[in-house]
Amino acid sequence: MRTYHCFWLLFWAAQPHQSFLTPLSKRTSGFPEKENVLVLSGNSRQDLHRSKRSWMWNQFFLLEEYTGTDYQYVGKLHSDQDKGDGSLKYILSGDGAGDLFIINENTGDIQATKRLDREEKPVYILRAQAINRRTGRPVEPESEFIIKIHDINDNEPMFTKDVYNASIPEMSDVGTFVVQVTATDADDPTYGNSAKVVYSILQGQPYFSVESETGIIKTALLNMDRENREQYQVVIQAKDMGGQMGGLSGTTTVNITLTDVNDNPPRFPQSTYQFRAPESTPLDSPVGRIKANDADVDENAEIEYSITEGDGYDMFGITTDKDTQEGIITVKKALDFESKNLYILKVEATNTHVDPRFLYLGPFKDSATVRIQVEDVDEPPMFSRPAYIMEVKEDVPLNSVIGTVTAQDPDAAKNPVKYSVDRHTDMDRVFNINSGNGSIFTSKPLDRETLLWHNITVIAAEINNPKQSSRVPVFIKVLDVNDNAPEFAMLYETFVCENAKAEQLIQTLSAVDKDDPYNGHQFSFSLAPEAASSSNFTLQDNRDNTAGIFTRKTRYNRHETSTYFLPVVISDNDYPIQSSTETVTIRVCACDHRGKMLSCNAEALIHPTGLSTGALIAILLCIIILLVTVVLFAALRRQRKKEPLIISKEDIRDNIVSYNDEGGGEEDTQAFDIGTLRNPEAIDDNKLRRDIVPETLFMPRRTATARDNTDVRDFINQRLKENDTDPTAPPYDSLATYAYEGNGSVAESLSSLESVTTDGDQDYDYLSDWGPRFKKLADMYGSMDSDKDS
């Protein structure tokens, strides 16, 4: 018979309020055939029919926020297989196992190590198991149980906002909704009243009230006026435990603003206003400002002003300044102290946005009286007209009066006025004016054909105060007089064919006249009396201001007469009649059978004199070629051909650069140093020459330097002369120095200047081993040794 083992998990509480155990089925010593128990398998719970298991647990409760100093006892885990000999080991896994919940592996006691907060985690799911300590194998299947944290009232209600802002219109009815506040409680709402919140008002009565369950704030006072008080601060409390004593509470502040409605009409602070305006005030200029006060704000305080009545209704206007809500009184018509010096107006101020709900409070407008006193000022003379138009005939005699302007002082003093012409408008001084009576007369002849209109300006100034002056434009039109004779519209030069027939039209004439008669031009054409009978041509007047020239005979001979001059008399029909005699030139030409001209003495009329296009192009090309040749010749003359400094890349000479002293060239910076002659000891050691590569290297040998030598200049001049005449000398732009060769030189010093400082004679036989470059030195010094030996 198989043996079924089961766990005994015993939970008990050290104190009755710390932990709670759900009721378990009564334990029996036998094995009932069938028992209804709650089996916890994995993370799911299901009712199973389990046999041979005496009991099972479901869930347990543990109080949160335990404040004791010891670990909080949870319960005990025990197995039937535990003989008390320590062979079994109890283990715990799941939420918080090993951290929040620990188990004594020997006794199975479970304890909570930390304070638990239901708001952080309300349920912990754990699994318990007993295993053989020696083999590590479980002796019971793993069982699951739940620990629920029992809530206590440890959280006060919290509002969703620290500060609420709300607004309602002023004059609202009682019970008008303002705003709803909301508070939440983190405690368990399913257990007791810990999370049941009740609202109440601590500050803000009797103006507002709050619903205890919903937190809706409403108005509690009728006709709250913004003009009396605009801001209200209400403090709302939220308390849990259903508001009972001992519950926790939280508060929030609600700032309530009354918004404006148009419940106040505009009111003038005074009933009468007085202003003064000089009679010279320009049109649309302000005279004064008035303002009606309105206790409302924004658009509810917008006011529109109007002049409703008064003797100055048409003389003044009023507009509203949108920024200041003031009424600006302006001048609509020119003021005249002498005509009227006092105006009385009635001005009305009206709200532009009227709320019909508050019409019972009275009319939303007010009126005031405005008195405007016109002040007298010294005004300039005033002309009788704003402008004058005059007419004058162009043949009027000089000093003839063409019109008169009139101006007078509008002031009561009636100061005398003098007149003058603004010469900036009459530079030629064609007109003048009588300074006393304002009559305008001509001072120069007029010509309508030259200038039709003369626009001048007349100035009228007070004699006692010339600064008081005014101006008026005078437009003078010059009327036409028939003083110009008609003339041909153009210069007429025509031709007639030799084979022309009689009565053949050869030219049509037209005329123009500078005059402008009222009924238009009417010209008449006729031949001059001297040509009327003897002429070879006839003239026919077309009566439409044109005339035609016709041939009188059948044939003409250009060899007999090549040119005819036909005098024509042109007359107008105006008064007095003006006429002129014009001449038409007619040339005789040879023509084909169709009347097309072939040739005549007057070829210039048909073929313009000048060169052909091809000839002009040829002349232009010749001129361009000549200019290019001159430019090239001048450029070649200016060019200077210079001999190149370096002929080829193989040239061993360096470029010559002037340094105002002798040197080794631009790149040869070590071939020669003038300081060598002055201070040979200052030369750096181991510095070799760049222009000579010795064939044999010798150990450097220094000789004492001769100081303060008097023959240095002669020595240098002699060596310079030798190098200039020697074709085998070092590079042409280098200066060879023999005063001191430099440290490290295989030749050491070759200068005879230093030889006087040596203790014994020197042997120069080694110069012969240096090659052909030093052959001359070897011969020179070698011969000196021979002479010395002899």
Solvent accessible surface area in square Angstrom, and as a share of the most:
residue,aa,sasa,rsa
1,M,211,0.94
2,R,186,0.68
3,T,98,0.57
4,Y,95,0.36
5,H,70,0.31
6,C,11,0.06
7,F,3,0.01
8,W,52,0.18
9,L,3,0.01
10,L,72,0.36
11,F,20,0.08
12,W,125,0.44
13,A,36,0.28
14,A,79,0.61
15,Q,81,0.36
16,P,120,0.75
17,H,100,0.45
18,Q,9,0.04
19,S,15,0.10
20,F,91,0.38
21,L,69,0.35
22,T,23,0.13
23,P,134,0.85
24,L,63,0.31
25,S,51,0.33
26,K,177,0.75
27,R,82,0.30
28,T,68,0.40
29,S,119,0.77
30,G,40,0.39
31,F,117,0.49
32,P,49,0.31
33,E,168,0.75
34,K,147,0.62
35,E,31,0.14
36,N,120,0.62
37,V,17,0.10
38,L,51,0.25
39,V,17,0.10
40,L,6,0.03
41,S,60,0.39
42,G,46,0.45
43,N,128,0.66
44,S,62,0.40
45,R,111,0.40
46,Q,88,0.39
47,D,107,0.56
48,L,69,0.34
49,H,129,0.57
50,R,61,0.22
51,S,62,0.40
52,K,62,0.26
53,R,12,0.05
54,S,13,0.09
55,W,10,0.04
56,M,18,0.08
57,W,3,0.01
58,N,44,0.23
59,Q,33,0.15
60,F,6,0.03
61,F,63,0.26
62,L,1,0.00
63,L,29,0.15
64,E,4,0.02
65,E,39,0.18
66,Y,43,0.16
67,T,114,0.67
68,G,38,0.37
69,T,142,0.83
70,D,106,0.55
71,Y,112,0.43
72,Q,3,0.01
73,Y,29,0.11
74,V,6,0.03
75,G,0,0.00
76,K,37,0.15
77,L,0,0.00
78,H,55,0.25
79,S,0,0.00
80,D,51,0.27
81,Q,36,0.16
82,D,27,0.14
83,K,148,0.63
84,G,68,0.66
85,D,101,0.53
86,G,38,0.37
87,S,44,0.29
88,L,7,0.04
89,K,61,0.26
90,Y,2,0.01
91,I,63,0.32
92,L,24,0.12
93,S,41,0.27
94,G,29,0.28
95,D,50,0.26
96,G,25,0.24
97,A,31,0.24
98,G,64,0.62
99,D,79,0.41
100,L,32,0.16
101,F,0,0.00
102,I,60,0.30
103,I,34,0.17
104,N,69,0.35
105,E,68,0.30
106,N,87,0.45
107,T,57,0.33
108,G,0,0.00
109,D,37,0.19
110,I,0,0.00
111,Q,58,0.26
112,A,2,0.01
113,T,32,0.19
114,K,110,0.47
115,R,148,0.54
116,L,5,0.02
117,D,37,0.19
118,R,29,0.11
119,E,51,0.23
120,E,146,0.65
121,K,77,0.33
122,P,65,0.41
123,V,46,0.27
124,Y,11,0.04
125,I,54,0.27
126,L,0,0.00
127,R,73,0.27
128,A,0,0.00
129,Q,32,0.14
130,A,0,0.00
131,I,29,0.15
132,N,36,0.19
133,R,96,0.35
134,R,206,0.75
135,T,66,0.38
136,G,44,0.42
137,R,174,0.63
138,P,79,0.49
139,V,40,0.23
140,E,3,0.01
141,P,87,0.55
142,E,87,0.39
143,S,10,0.07
144,E,4,0.02
145,F,0,0.00
146,I,1,0.00
147,I,1,0.00
148,K,66,0.28
149,I,8,0.04
150,H,33,0.15
151,D,5,0.02
152,I,63,0.32
153,N,43,0.22
154,D,46,0.24
155,N,35,0.18
156,E,72,0.32
157,P,0,0.00
158,M,118,0.53
159,F,24,0.10
160,T,89,0.52
161,K,115,0.49
162,D,127,0.66
163,V,73,0.42
164,Y,12,0.05
165,N,116,0.59
166,A,16,0.13
167,S,64,0.41
168,I,6,0.03
169,P,64,0.40
170,E,3,0.02
171,M,38,0.17
172,S,17,0.11
173,D,99,0.51
174,V,88,0.50
175,G,38,0.37
176,T,44,0.26
177,F,111,0.46
178,V,13,0.07
179,V,27,0.16
180,Q,86,0.38
181,V,0,0.00
182,T,61,0.35
183,A,10,0.08
184,T,82,0.47
185,D,22,0.11
186,A,56,0.44
187,D,2,0.01
188,D,27,0.14
189,P,102,0.64
190,T,122,0.71
191,Y,99,0.38
192,G,61,0.58
193,N,61,0.31
194,S,9,0.06
195,A,21,0.16
196,K,120,0.51
197,V,28,0.16
198,V,38,0.22
199,Y,16,0.06
200,S,44,0.29
201,I,24,0.12
202,L,101,0.50
203,Q,88,0.39
204,G,15,0.14
205,Q,118,0.52
206,P,85,0.53
207,Y,60,0.23
208,F,2,0.01
209,S,48,0.31
210,V,25,0.14
211,E,64,0.29
212,S,51,0.33
213,E,146,0.65
214,T,59,0.34
215,G,0,0.00
216,I,36,0.18
217,I,0,0.00
218,K,63,0.27
219,T,2,0.01
220,A,39,0.30
221,L,72,0.36
222,L,101,0.50
223,N,80,0.41
224,M,9,0.04
225,D,36,0.19
226,R,27,0.10
227,E,53,0.24
228,N,129,0.66
229,R,111,0.40
230,E,73,0.33
231,Q,103,0.46
232,Y,16,0.06
233,Q,94,0.42
234,V,0,0.00
235,V,30,0.17
236,I,0,0.00
237,Q,40,0.18
238,A,0,0.00
239,K,50,0.21
240,D,0,0.00
241,M,54,0.24
242,G,26,0.25
243,G,31,0.30
244,Q,103,0.46
245,M,190,0.85
246,G,65,0.63
247,G,14,0.13
248,L,62,0.31
249,S,45,0.29
250,G,15,0.15
251,T,78,0.45
252,T,5,0.03
253,T,33,0.19
254,V,0,0.00
255,N,46,0.24
256,I,0,0.00
257,T,36,0.21
258,L,0,0.00
259,T,57,0.33
260,D,25,0.13
261,V,15,0.08
262,N,3,0.02
263,D,11,0.06
264,N,35,0.18
265,P,24,0.15
266,P,0,0.00
267,R,111,0.40
268,F,21,0.09
269,P,89,0.56
270,Q,90,0.40
271,S,84,0.54
272,T,55,0.32
273,Y,23,0.09
274,Q,133,0.59
275,F,37,0.16
276,R,163,0.60
277,A,2,0.02
278,P,54,0.34
279,E,6,0.02
280,S,68,0.44
281,T,20,0.11
282,P,92,0.58
283,L,100,0.50
284,D,115,0.60
285,S,25,0.16
286,P,90,0.57
287,V,24,0.14
288,G,12,0.12
289,R,117,0.43
290,I,4,0.02
291,K,86,0.36
292,A,1,0.01
293,N,81,0.42
294,D,27,0.14
295,A,56,0.43
296,D,6,0.03
297,V,61,0.35
298,D,119,0.62
299,E,94,0.42
300,N,22,0.11
301,A,17,0.13
302,E,63,0.28
303,I,3,0.02
304,E,106,0.47
305,Y,9,0.04
306,S,48,0.31
307,I,19,0.10
308,T,61,0.36
309,E,100,0.45
310,G,37,0.36
311,D,76,0.39
312,G,0,0.00
313,Y,124,0.47
314,D,70,0.36
315,M,28,0.13
316,F,2,0.01
317,G,14,0.13
318,I,25,0.13
319,T,81,0.47
320,T,28,0.16
321,D,31,0.16
322,K,150,0.64
323,D,134,0.69
324,T,59,0.35
325,Q,32,0.14
326,E,39,0.18
327,G,0,0.00
328,I,29,0.15
329,I,0,0.00
330,T,25,0.14
331,V,0,0.00
332,K,104,0.44
333,K,104,0.44
334,A,77,0.60
335,L,6,0.03
336,D,50,0.26
337,F,63,0.26
338,E,66,0.29
339,S,91,0.59
340,K,79,0.33
341,N,62,0.32
342,L,53,0.27
343,Y,11,0.04
344,I,67,0.34
345,L,1,0.01
346,K,77,0.33
347,V,0,0.00
348,E,41,0.18
349,A,0,0.00
350,T,46,0.27
351,N,5,0.03
352,T,61,0.36
353,H,82,0.37
354,V,63,0.36
355,D,27,0.14
356,P,103,0.65
357,R,152,0.55
358,F,13,0.05
359,L,97,0.48
360,Y,157,0.60
361,L,80,0.40
362,G,22,0.21
363,P,91,0.57
364,F,11,0.04
365,K,94,0.40
366,D,38,0.20
367,S,45,0.29
368,A,6,0.04
369,T,48,0.28
370,V,0,0.00
371,R,81,0.30
372,I,0,0.00
373,Q,57,0.26
374,V,1,0.01
375,E,62,0.28
376,D,70,0.36
377,V,43,0.25
378,D,69,0.36
379,E,23,0.10
380,P,51,0.32
381,P,2,0.01
382,M,118,0.53
383,F,28,0.12
384,S,78,0.51
385,R,134,0.49
386,P,126,0.79
387,A,37,0.29
388,Y,7,0.03
389,I,119,0.60
390,M,16,0.07
391,E,101,0.45
392,V,9,0.05
393,K,118,0.50
394,E,8,0.04
395,D,90,0.47
396,V,35,0.20
397,P,96,0.60
398,L,93,0.46
399,N,105,0.54
400,S,25,0.16
401,V,95,0.55
402,I,25,0.13
403,G,18,0.18
404,T,67,0.39
405,V,0,0.00
406,T,74,0.43
407,A,9,0.07
408,Q,116,0.52
409,D,2,0.01
410,P,19,0.12
411,D,9,0.05
412,A,83,0.64
413,A,76,0.59
414,K,116,0.49
415,N,32,0.16
416,P,73,0.46
417,V,20,0.11
418,K,91,0.39
419,Y,15,0.06
420,S,50,0.33
421,V,13,0.07
422,D,20,0.10
423,R,58,0.21
424,H,158,0.71
425,T,54,0.31
426,D,9,0.05
427,M,148,0.66
428,D,95,0.49
429,R,136,0.50
430,V,16,0.09
431,F,1,0.00
432,N,56,0.29
433,I,15,0.08
434,N,64,0.33
435,S,62,0.40
436,G,56,0.54
437,N,87,0.45
438,G,0,0.00
439,S,15,0.10
440,I,0,0.00
441,F,45,0.19
442,T,0,0.00
443,S,41,0.26
444,K,94,0.40
445,P,109,0.69
446,L,15,0.08
447,D,64,0.33
448,R,36,0.13
449,E,51,0.23
450,T,108,0.63
451,L,89,0.44
452,L,68,0.34
453,W,101,0.35
454,H,24,0.11
455,N,88,0.45
456,I,5,0.03
457,T,24,0.14
458,V,0,0.00
459,I,34,0.18
460,A,0,0.00
461,A,11,0.08
462,E,0,0.00
463,I,88,0.45
464,N,107,0.55
465,N,48,0.25
466,P,79,0.49
467,K,186,0.79
468,Q,45,0.20
469,S,48,0.31
470,S,26,0.17
471,R,148,0.54
472,V,2,0.01
473,P,53,0.33
474,V,0,0.00
475,F,67,0.28
476,I,0,0.00
477,K,64,0.27
478,V,0,0.00
479,L,56,0.28
480,D,40,0.21
481,V,28,0.16
482,N,6,0.03
483,D,73,0.38
484,N,36,0.18
485,A,35,0.27
486,P,0,0.00
487,E,75,0.33
488,F,21,0.09
489,A,52,0.40
490,M,121,0.54
491,L,138,0.69
492,Y,12,0.05
493,E,74,0.33
494,T,12,0.07
495,F,62,0.26
496,V,2,0.01
497,C,14,0.08
498,E,32,0.15
499,N,62,0.32
500,A,4,0.03
501,K,144,0.61
502,A,46,0.36
503,E,121,0.54
504,Q,77,0.34
505,L,90,0.45
506,I,31,0.16
507,Q,46,0.21
508,T,65,0.38
509,L,1,0.00
510,S,37,0.24
511,A,12,0.09
512,V,73,0.42
513,D,18,0.09
514,K,132,0.56
515,D,4,0.02
516,D,89,0.46
517,P,26,0.16
518,Y,216,0.82
519,N,126,0.65
520,G,37,0.36
521,H,63,0.28
522,Q,101,0.45
523,F,13,0.06
524,S,35,0.23
525,F,12,0.05
526,S,57,0.37
527,L,27,0.13
528,A,3,0.02
529,P,115,0.73
530,E,126,0.57
531,A,11,0.08
532,A,50,0.39
533,S,97,0.63
534,S,89,0.57
535,S,16,0.11
536,N,44,0.22
537,F,2,0.01
538,T,36,0.21
539,L,31,0.15
540,Q,101,0.45
541,D,30,0.16
542,N,63,0.32
543,R,196,0.72
544,D,91,0.47
545,N,46,0.23
546,T,33,0.19
547,A,0,0.00
548,G,3,0.02
549,I,0,0.00
550,F,39,0.16
551,T,0,0.00
552,R,99,0.36
553,K,81,0.34
554,T,79,0.46
555,R,156,0.57
556,Y,7,0.03
557,N,61,0.31
558,R,54,0.20
559,H,153,0.68
560,E,142,0.64
561,T,50,0.29
562,S,34,0.22
563,T,31,0.18
564,Y,34,0.13
565,F,138,0.57
566,L,4,0.02
567,P,23,0.14
568,V,0,0.00
569,V,32,0.18
570,I,0,0.00
571,S,24,0.15
572,D,7,0.04
573,N,93,0.48
574,D,49,0.25
575,Y,189,0.72
576,P,61,0.39
577,I,122,0.62
578,Q,50,0.22
579,S,62,0.40
580,S,29,0.19
581,T,80,0.47
582,E,46,0.21
583,T,66,0.38
584,V,0,0.00
585,T,19,0.11
586,I,0,0.00
587,R,62,0.23
588,V,0,0.00
589,C,0,0.00
590,A,20,0.16
591,C,17,0.10
592,D,29,0.15
593,H,164,0.73
594,R,184,0.67
595,G,38,0.37
596,K,134,0.57
597,M,31,0.14
598,L,112,0.56
599,S,38,0.25
600,C,7,0.04
601,N,98,0.50
602,A,5,0.04
603,E,87,0.39
604,A,76,0.59
605,L,70,0.35
606,I,84,0.43
607,H,117,0.52
608,P,120,0.76
609,T,133,0.77
610,G,64,0.61
611,L,114,0.57
612,S,73,0.47
613,T,98,0.57
614,G,50,0.48
615,A,37,0.29
616,L,98,0.49
617,I,94,0.48
618,A,51,0.40
619,I,84,0.42
620,L,104,0.52
621,L,98,0.49
622,C,86,0.51
623,I,86,0.44
624,I,85,0.43
625,I,116,0.59
626,L,115,0.57
627,L,106,0.53
628,V,78,0.45
629,T,76,0.44
630,V,86,0.50
631,V,98,0.57
632,L,108,0.54
633,F,127,0.53
634,A,43,0.33
635,A,56,0.44
636,L,125,0.62
637,R,167,0.61
638,R,197,0.72
639,Q,124,0.55
640,R,170,0.62
641,K,196,0.83
642,K,165,0.70
643,E,148,0.66
644,P,87,0.55
645,L,100,0.50
646,I,78,0.40
647,I,126,0.64
648,S,50,0.32
649,K,198,0.84
650,E,140,0.63
651,D,39,0.20
652,I,138,0.70
653,R,92,0.34
654,D,49,0.25
655,N,56,0.29
656,I,125,0.64
657,V,57,0.33
658,S,98,0.63
659,Y,117,0.45
660,N,152,0.78
661,D,92,0.48
662,E,107,0.48
663,G,25,0.24
664,G,4,0.04
665,G,13,0.12
666,E,95,0.42
667,E,120,0.54
668,D,14,0.07
669,T,101,0.59
670,Q,85,0.38
671,A,7,0.05
672,F,22,0.09
673,D,83,0.43
674,I,79,0.40
675,G,27,0.25
676,T,5,0.03
677,L,40,0.20
678,R,180,0.66
679,N,66,0.34
680,P,8,0.05
681,E,100,0.45
682,A,68,0.53
683,I,34,0.17
684,D,87,0.45
685,D,97,0.50
686,N,122,0.63
687,K,76,0.32
688,L,115,0.57
689,R,46,0.17
690,R,135,0.49
691,D,29,0.15
692,I,29,0.15
693,V,132,0.76
694,P,50,0.32
695,E,122,0.55
696,T,54,0.31
697,L,139,0.69
698,F,76,0.32
699,M,163,0.73
700,P,73,0.46
701,R,120,0.44
702,R,114,0.42
703,T,23,0.14
704,A,62,0.48
705,T,26,0.15
706,A,16,0.12
707,R,149,0.55
708,D,141,0.73
709,N,46,0.24
710,T,138,0.80
711,D,64,0.33
712,V,40,0.23
713,R,186,0.68
714,D,97,0.50
715,F,21,0.09
716,I,50,0.25
717,N,81,0.42
718,Q,100,0.45
719,R,29,0.11
720,L,62,0.31
721,K,146,0.62
722,E,59,0.26
723,N,33,0.17
724,D,106,0.55
725,T,104,0.60
726,D,44,0.23
727,P,122,0.77
728,T,108,0.63
729,A,25,0.19
730,P,30,0.19
731,P,34,0.21
732,Y,155,0.59
733,D,27,0.14
734,S,25,0.16
735,L,24,0.12
736,A,10,0.08
737,T,17,0.10
738,Y,40,0.15
739,A,10,0.08
740,Y,7,0.03
741,E,29,0.13
742,G,7,0.07
743,N,21,0.11
744,G,19,0.19
745,S,19,0.12
746,V,11,0.06
747,A,5,0.04
748,E,13,0.06
749,S,16,0.10
750,L,13,0.06
751,S,7,0.04
752,S,50,0.32
753,L,19,0.09
754,E,7,0.03
755,S,40,0.26
756,V,117,0.67
757,T,52,0.30
758,T,40,0.23
759,D,159,0.83
760,G,45,0.43
761,D,122,0.63
762,Q,46,0.21
763,D,88,0.46
764,Y,30,0.11
765,D,97,0.50
766,Y,43,0.16
767,L,1,0.01
768,S,80,0.52
769,D,90,0.47
770,W,8,0.03
771,G,19,0.18
772,P,115,0.72
773,R,162,0.59
774,F,27,0.11
775,K,126,0.53
776,K,132,0.56
777,L,23,0.11
778,A,12,0.09
779,D,81,0.42
780,M,64,0.28
781,Y,16,0.06
782,G,27,0.26
783,S,56,0.36
784,M,99,0.44
785,D,41,0.21
786,S,66,0.43
787,D,103,0.53
788,K,135,0.57
789,D,126,0.65
790,S,125,0.81
